[in-house]
Amino acid sequence: MLRIILTVAALFAASVVFAQEVPEGNRVEINGMQMYYEVSGEGEPMIVLHGGFMNIPSMGEIVGRLAETHRVYALELQGHGRTTDIDRPITYPNLAGDVAAFMEAVEIEKADVFGYSMGAITGLRLAIDFPEKVDQLIFASGVYDFQGWQPAFRELIPQWTVEMFTAMPLAEEYKALAPNPEGFPALAEKLIALENAPLAWGEEVAALETPVLIIAGDADGSTLEHNVEMFRLLGGGIMGDTGEPLPASRLAILPATSHTALIGQVDLMMAFIGPFLAGEVPKGWFD
């Protein structure tokens, strides 16, 4: 049991808070909840979406680095951080709808999106359901199909209980920011249900026209094969040096990087994110 608790904590807590300047926060009413968000930087808009059981501070330095070139809107999703919970399941369509409603509320017509883990899958659902709102998507450490998770992780999910999560340090950390300090068990129950819910979006991913940068670790929660398959669904995996332009979507695999380690690999991620957002392609011999 202890090993299971430690494994789940490693996958989802990402509780190390990286040092960074915290922008002034704001709240806006979205679908019956008070959604907390922070704005930083100047430039074209970018939405940043955190992982499960996380918040803006636990996303670390990536928010500030993205704000060097963009006006970043970092959100705290339903029941997370300083955003209130509501009497509604946490599902990816619901979360994506919340992000779309947030964009309407703060008058963002279209934005780039960076999502990590649960936030990556939410960003993907946003691009599927509201393609007019997503310019480019950075999809970090997510899956588009439940079978894309590592077998060891899929075997853990049916064993999860609320009590397992309330025994973890993140249950106490939750109280520091939450509007309802006693709301953690309800959040855990909803996130357990989210992970057990069906997830199979292959046809919808194949129909996407939004450029996607897939970022994953070579020891991530998703399998390498799954990341390659997603890249192929988006038109990737072709041979270059043929005179034809490369697909708009891209794939980056970070070496020696686990699921929770990925969000801390900021310099490495930015080396891929910058050229992707700028549409820059390395020159080959025949260009």
Secondary structure, 3 states (H helix, E strand, C coil): CHHHHHHHHHHHCCCCCCCCCCCCEEEEEECCEEEEEEEECCCEEEEEECCCCCCCHHHCCHHHHHCCCEEEEEECCCCCCCCCCCCCCCCHHHHHHHHHHHHHHCCCCCEEEEEECHHHHHHHHHHHHCHHHEEEEEEECCCCEHHHECHHHHHHHHHCCHHHHHCCHHHHHHHCCCCCCCCHHHHHHHHHHHHHCCCECHHHHHCCCCCEEEEEEEECCECHHHHHHHHHHCCCCCCCCCCCCCCCCEEEEEEEEEHHHHCCCHHHHHHHHHHHHHCCCCCCCCC
